[in-house]
C-alpha cells in the first residue's frame, strides 16, 4: 500500500470515527437535554405548587381572621343590646318594638356570622362559635321570657337570665382565647 492510499484510508477511518462519535455524542446530548428539561419542568412545577399552597394557606388564614373578627363584632353588638335592654325590663317598663327588632337582628347577625365562620374552620373553633351563639340565644330567650311574662317571682327569672349572660360571656372568652391561638400559630393547618 502506498503512503497516499494509507493516508486516504486513515482519513476515511478518522472521518467515519468522527461521524460515529458525533452521532453518539449527539444522542447522549439529546438524552441529557431531555432529562435536564424534564427535571427543570418538575422543579418549576414543584415550586409553583408549593407557592400556590402557601398563598392558599395565607388566604384561608386571612379569611379565618376576618370571620373571627366578624363573629366577635356580632357578639359585642348583641351583648350591648342585652345590656341596654335588661335594665328596662327589670324596671318593669319592658322594651319597645324598635328594641325588640334590634334584639332579633343582632341575634340573627350572630347566627349568620357563626355560619360563615363554619366555612373556614377549624372544626374546634366552629364548635366554640356555635357555643357562643347557643348561649347567646338562651340569654335572649330568657330576657324575652321575663319581658313577656307577668311574673310574681321575677327574682328567680333574673337569676336565670344572669346565669345565661355569664354562660354567654364564658363561651365568648373560650372562643376568643382559642381563636387568638389559631391566628398566632403560623403552622396551623387549613383543614
Secondary structure, DSSP 8 states (H G I E B T S, - for coil): --HHHHHHHHHHHHHHHHHHHHHHHHHHHHHHHHHHHHHHHHHHHHHHHHHHHHHHHHHHHHHHHHHHHHHHHHHHHHHHHHHHHHHHHHTT----HHHHHHHHHHHHHHHHHHHHHTTT--HHHHHHHHHHHHHHHHHHHHHHHHHHS--S-HHHHHHHHHHHHHHHHHHHHHHHHHHHHHHH-TT----
